[in-house]
Amino acid sequence: MTLAYTHFPPGYRAPPKAPRLRSWDETSPYHKNRPLRAPRGHTVLPLLRPPITWQNVPRLERVTVHAMVREALEDKSHLHVARMVLQAITNVRVTTHRAKGSVVGWGLREGRQVSVSAEVNGGDMWDFVGKCVDMVLPRIKDWQGVKGSSGDSSGNIAWGLGPADVALFPEVEVNYNM
């Protein structure tokens, strides 16, 4: 998925880092006893992030799988199919969601059911992630991987799969004769 862990072999010594704050030069008597300056290019000192080691590697707590079905605006049977596919893939009960507001350009009206989602925890979560990483993602043509910038500051990572990619899950049976 995304590589956040950097391995350092035993005996490795990191090169010394420059101090975060710059000192004042002694060219003026007004520089004496002043607080240290921020680094160049920053007016505010950036926050320190602890380096990720083998002791503090992020762990998965839950996986949320969400699908917005545009075709459900005209025909609700598409939403039923998406619900069944999501339930087969995740092995978890799926919930449907209604539109919170109207969007005229999309033909979306408030209160219409347009999406489904499943929240996967525990063993089912590891099964789902294993299927994604081992079976589905390697089969996708021109798969570039999950970008390191696709996450947010809370530790969430998001990526999308198209309908042809969802068909690569072993639980989904696709009828190509249609």
C-alpha positions as CSV (number, residue, x, y, z in Angstrom):
1,M,0.0,0.0,0.0
2,T,1.9,3.1,1.1
3,L,5.4,2.6,2.5
4,A,5.8,4.6,5.7
5,Y,8.4,2.5,7.6
6,T,12.1,3.1,7.0
7,H,14.4,0.3,8.0
8,F,17.7,1.0,9.6
9,P,20.1,-2.0,10.0
10,P,21.7,-2.5,13.4
11,G,24.7,-0.2,14.0
12,Y,23.4,2.5,11.7
13,R,24.0,6.0,12.9
14,A,21.9,8.8,11.4
15,P,23.9,11.8,10.2
16,P,23.7,14.8,12.5
17,K,20.9,17.2,11.8
18,A,21.1,20.9,11.9
19,P,19.3,22.7,14.8
20,R,15.7,23.5,14.1
21,L,16.1,27.1,15.2
22,R,18.7,29.5,13.9
23,S,20.7,31.7,16.2
24,W,21.4,35.4,15.7
25,D,24.8,36.5,14.6
26,E,26.6,38.8,17.0
27,T,26.8,41.8,14.6
28,S,24.5,43.9,16.7
29,P,24.1,44.4,20.4
30,Y,20.3,44.0,20.0
31,H,20.8,40.3,19.0
32,K,22.0,39.4,22.5
33,N,19.5,37.4,24.6
34,R,16.9,37.3,21.8
35,P,15.0,34.0,21.2
36,L,16.2,31.8,18.4
37,R,14.8,32.4,14.9
38,A,12.6,30.1,12.9
39,P,14.1,28.2,9.9
40,R,14.4,30.0,6.6
41,G,11.2,30.0,4.5
42,H,8.9,29.5,7.6
43,T,7.3,32.1,9.7
44,V,5.9,29.4,12.0
45,L,8.0,26.5,13.2
46,P,6.6,23.3,11.6
47,L,5.5,20.5,14.0
48,L,7.8,17.6,14.7
49,R,6.6,14.2,13.6
50,P,8.2,11.2,15.3
51,P,9.9,8.9,12.8
52,I,8.1,5.7,12.1
53,T,10.1,2.7,13.4
54,W,9.3,-0.9,13.8
55,Q,7.9,-0.1,17.3
56,N,5.3,2.5,16.2
57,V,4.1,1.3,12.8
58,P,0.5,2.4,12.1
59,R,-2.1,-0.3,12.6
60,L,-5.5,-0.9,10.9
61,E,-8.5,-0.3,13.1
62,R,-11.3,-0.5,10.5
63,V,-11.9,-0.3,6.8
64,T,-14.9,1.6,5.3
65,V,-16.0,0.6,1.8
66,H,-18.3,3.1,0.2
67,A,-20.0,3.1,-3.3
68,M,-22.0,5.9,-4.8
69,V,-24.2,4.5,-7.6
70,R,-25.1,7.2,-10.1
71,E,-27.4,4.8,-12.0
72,A,-29.6,4.5,-8.8
73,L,-31.0,8.0,-9.6
74,E,-33.1,6.5,-12.4
75,D,-33.4,2.8,-11.3
76,K,-33.2,1.6,-7.7
77,S,-32.3,-1.9,-8.8
78,H,-28.8,-0.7,-9.5
79,L,-28.5,0.2,-5.8
80,H,-29.7,-3.3,-4.9
81,V,-27.0,-4.9,-7.1
82,A,-24.3,-2.6,-5.6
83,R,-25.5,-3.6,-2.1
84,M,-25.3,-7.3,-2.8
85,V,-21.8,-6.9,-4.4
86,L,-20.5,-4.9,-1.5
87,Q,-21.9,-7.4,1.0
88,A,-20.3,-10.3,-0.9
89,I,-17.0,-8.6,-1.0
90,T,-16.8,-7.5,2.6
91,N,-18.9,-10.2,4.3
92,V,-20.6,-7.5,6.4
93,R,-24.1,-6.0,6.5
94,V,-24.3,-3.0,4.2
95,T,-26.1,0.2,4.9
96,T,-27.7,2.6,2.4
97,H,-27.4,6.3,2.5
98,R,-29.8,9.1,1.4
99,A,-28.7,12.3,-0.3
100,K,-28.4,15.2,2.1
101,G,-29.0,17.9,-0.5
102,S,-30.2,18.4,-4.0
103,V,-27.7,18.9,-6.9
104,V,-29.5,20.0,-10.0
105,G,-26.5,19.3,-12.4
106,W,-26.4,15.7,-11.3
107,G,-30.2,15.2,-11.2
108,L,-29.9,14.4,-7.5
109,R,-32.8,15.2,-5.2
110,E,-32.7,15.3,-1.4
111,G,-33.8,12.1,0.4
112,R,-33.1,9.7,-2.5
113,Q,-31.1,6.6,-1.8
114,V,-27.9,6.9,-3.8
115,S,-25.0,5.1,-2.0
116,V,-24.1,2.1,0.1
117,S,-21.3,1.5,2.6
118,A,-19.9,-1.2,4.8
119,E,-17.7,-0.8,7.8
120,V,-15.4,-3.8,8.2
121,N,-13.6,-4.7,11.5
122,G,-11.6,-7.5,12.9
123,G,-11.0,-10.7,10.9
124,D,-13.2,-9.6,8.1
125,M,-11.1,-6.5,7.8
126,W,-7.9,-8.4,7.4
127,D,-9.6,-10.8,4.9
128,F,-10.7,-7.8,2.8
129,V,-7.4,-6.0,2.9
130,G,-5.6,-9.3,2.0
131,K,-7.9,-9.8,-1.0
132,C,-7.3,-6.2,-2.1
133,V,-3.5,-6.4,-1.8
134,D,-2.9,-10.0,-3.0
135,M,-5.6,-10.5,-5.6
136,V,-7.3,-7.4,-6.9
137,L,-4.7,-4.6,-7.0
138,P,-2.0,-6.7,-8.8
139,R,-4.5,-7.6,-11.5
140,I,-5.4,-4.0,-12.3
141,K,-3.8,-2.9,-15.6
142,D,-1.5,0.1,-15.2
143,W,-1.9,0.2,-11.5
144,Q,0.4,2.9,-10.1
145,G,-0.2,2.1,-6.5
146,V,-1.7,4.2,-3.8
147,K,-0.2,7.6,-3.7
148,G,1.6,8.6,-0.4
149,S,-0.3,11.9,-0.5
150,S,-3.7,10.1,-0.6
151,G,-4.0,10.2,3.2
152,D,-5.0,12.9,5.6
153,S,-3.6,14.1,8.9
154,S,-5.8,11.7,10.8
155,G,-4.3,8.5,9.3
156,N,-7.0,7.8,6.8
157,I,-6.1,6.5,3.3
158,A,-8.5,6.6,0.4
159,W,-8.4,5.2,-3.1
160,G,-11.0,4.4,-5.7
161,L,-11.8,1.3,-7.8
162,G,-13.9,1.4,-11.0
163,P,-16.6,-1.1,-11.9
164,A,-14.1,-3.2,-13.9
165,D,-11.8,-3.3,-11.0
166,V,-14.5,-4.4,-8.5
167,A,-15.2,-7.3,-10.9
168,L,-11.7,-8.7,-10.0
169,F,-12.8,-9.7,-6.5
170,P,-13.2,-13.5,-6.4
171,E,-16.7,-13.2,-4.9
172,V,-18.1,-11.2,-7.8
173,E,-19.4,-13.2,-10.7
174,V,-19.5,-11.1,-13.9
175,N,-21.7,-11.9,-16.9
176,Y,-19.8,-10.9,-19.9
177,N,-22.4,-12.1,-22.3
178,M,-24.7,-9.1,-21.8
